[in-house]
Amino acid sequence: MSKPNEWSLVEIITPERQLLLDYWTAFVDYLHERDSTIKTRTPRPRYYLSISLGRANVGLAAIVYIKNKQIATQLYFQGPYALSYFEQIQGEKAAIENEIGAKLVWDDTRPTTRVIFLFKDNIDIKNTEDWPEQHKWLYEKLEAFHKAFAERVKNLSRDYPPEDTVKFPNENVESVS
């Protein structure tokens, strides 16, 4: 039996991934300095930072889109109840957007995930001097998302059929060949 290659255990850190790790580490420090209610996972060299809402397959995230020069906050739904949960939350769209103070992007076009976004454009995370302003925006929007969504997420019902049990037209039709 062979032993695992040591290189397979090491995560390759490119300059871009190092930038992301530094960015999220600084953001987590920013949250701690403000005694934020947002509890993040350990920063990783990825384009997003996950935040738990206490329910499986539902969470908040802070996101960096380096090429598009955007940062974003999002609420995401994954798994068999993603569509059901999304639709339940969407039923309160006007109230939620009023609470957050912004028009949100409600994305139900993805095959396995539903997402609610808020974007900020013209952001360059390579400009470290601008990080405090970027982190302030992410902090304020994540706090607003948490306030608007945390209780609603806890109250989501599983009484709706999960996506994988919904029957689609012609699903049970036998093919004729």
C-alpha positions in Angstrom: 0.0 0.0 0.0 1.4 3.4 -0.9 1.5 6.4 1.4 -0.2 9.7 0.3 2.1 12.0 -1.6 3.1 14.9 0.7 2.3 17.4 -2.1 -1.3 16.2 -2.2 -1.7 17.3 1.4 -0.5 20.9 0.7 -2.8 23.5 -0.7 -1.1 25.4 -3.4 -1.2 29.1 -2.7 -1.0 31.3 -5.8 -0.5 35.1 -5.4 -4.3 35.5 -6.1 -5.2 32.9 -3.4 -2.8 34.5 -1.0 -4.5 37.9 -1.6 -7.9 36.3 -0.9 -6.5 34.7 2.3 -5.1 38.0 3.5 -8.3 39.8 2.6 -10.6 37.4 4.6 -8.2 37.3 7.5 -8.2 41.1 7.7 -12.0 41.0 7.4 -12.4 38.5 10.2 -10.2 40.8 12.4 -12.4 43.7 11.4 -15.5 41.8 12.6 -13.8 40.8 15.9 -12.7 44.4 16.6 -16.4 45.4 16.4 -17.8 42.5 18.5 -19.9 41.5 15.5 -22.7 39.0 15.8 -21.4 37.5 12.6 -19.5 34.3 13.3 -17.4 33.2 10.4 -15.5 30.1 9.6 -11.7 30.1 9.5 -10.6 32.2 6.5 -9.4 30.1 3.5 -7.9 31.3 0.2 -11.2 31.2 -1.6 -13.4 33.8 -3.2 -16.0 33.5 -0.4 -16.2 33.4 3.4 -19.1 31.3 4.8 -21.2 32.3 7.7 -23.5 29.7 9.4 -27.1 30.5 10.1 -27.7 27.3 12.1 -29.5 25.4 9.4 -28.1 22.8 7.1 -27.8 23.9 3.5 -28.6 27.5 4.2 -26.1 30.2 5.0 -24.7 33.6 4.5 -21.5 34.4 2.6 -19.3 37.4 1.8 -17.9 37.1 -1.7 -15.1 38.7 -3.8 -15.3 38.8 -7.6 -11.8 39.9 -8.5 -12.2 40.0 -12.3 -15.7 41.7 -12.1 -14.4 44.2 -9.5 -17.3 43.4 -7.1 -17.9 42.3 -3.6 -21.2 40.9 -2.4 -23.2 39.5 0.4 -25.5 36.6 -0.2 -28.0 34.2 1.4 -27.8 30.8 -0.3 -30.0 27.7 -0.2 -28.6 24.3 -1.3 -29.9 20.7 -1.2 -33.4 19.2 -1.7 -35.2 22.0 0.0 -33.4 24.9 -1.8 -36.4 25.8 -4.0 -38.9 25.5 -1.3 -36.9 27.6 1.2 -36.2 30.2 -1.5 -39.9 30.5 -2.4 -40.9 30.8 1.3 -38.4 33.6 1.8 -39.3 35.2 -1.5 -42.8 35.5 -0.2 -41.5 38.2 2.1 -39.4 40.0 -0.5 -40.8 43.5 -0.1 -40.5 43.4 3.7 -36.9 42.0 3.5 -35.7 44.6 1.0 -37.3 47.3 3.2 -35.5 46.0 6.2 -32.1 45.7 4.4 -32.7 49.1 2.7 -31.8 47.9 -0.8 -33.2 46.0 -3.8 -31.7 42.5 -3.8 -30.9 40.1 -6.7 -33.1 37.0 -6.3 -31.5 34.3 -8.4 -33.5 31.1 -8.9 -31.9 30.2 -12.2 -29.2 27.8 -10.9 -29.9 24.1 -11.1 -29.1 23.1 -7.5 -28.8 26.4 -5.6 -30.9 29.5 -5.0 -29.3 32.7 -4.0 -30.2 36.2 -2.8 -27.4 38.8 -3.5 -26.4 42.3 -2.8 -23.5 43.6 -4.9 -21.1 46.6 -4.6 -19.3 47.5 -7.9 -16.0 49.1 -8.7 -14.0 47.3 -6.0 -10.4 46.5 -6.3 -9.2 44.1 -3.5 -5.7 44.5 -4.7 -5.8 48.0 -3.3 -5.2 47.2 0.4 -5.6 50.8 1.4 -9.3 50.5 0.4 -9.9 47.3 2.5 -11.3 49.2 5.5 -14.0 50.7 3.3 -14.7 47.4 1.6 -14.8 45.6 4.9 -17.1 48.2 6.4 -19.6 47.7 3.5 -19.4 43.9 3.9 -19.8 44.1 7.7 -22.8 46.4 7.4 -24.5 44.3 4.7 -23.9 41.0 6.5 -25.3 42.4 9.7 -28.3 43.6 7.8 -28.7 40.2 6.1 -28.3 38.4 9.4 -30.9 40.6 11.0 -33.4 40.2 8.1 -32.9 36.5 7.5 -31.7 34.6 10.6 -35.1 34.2 12.2 -36.9 33.6 8.9 -34.4 30.8 8.1 -35.1 29.2 11.5 -38.8 29.3 10.8 -38.6 27.7 7.3 -41.0 24.8 6.8 -40.3 21.5 5.3 -44.0 21.0 4.6 -43.3 21.9 1.0 -42.2 19.1 -1.3 -38.4 19.0 -1.8 -37.2 19.5 -5.3 -36.2 15.9 -6.0 -39.8 14.7 -5.4 -41.5 17.3 -7.6 -42.9 15.7 -10.7 -42.2 17.4 -14.0 -44.4 17.1 -17.1 -43.6 13.9 -19.2 -41.3 12.6 -16.5 -43.1 9.3 -16.3 -43.7 8.9 -20.0 -42.0 5.8 -21.5 -39.8 6.5 -24.5 -40.7 4.8 -27.7 -37.7 3.7 -29.7 
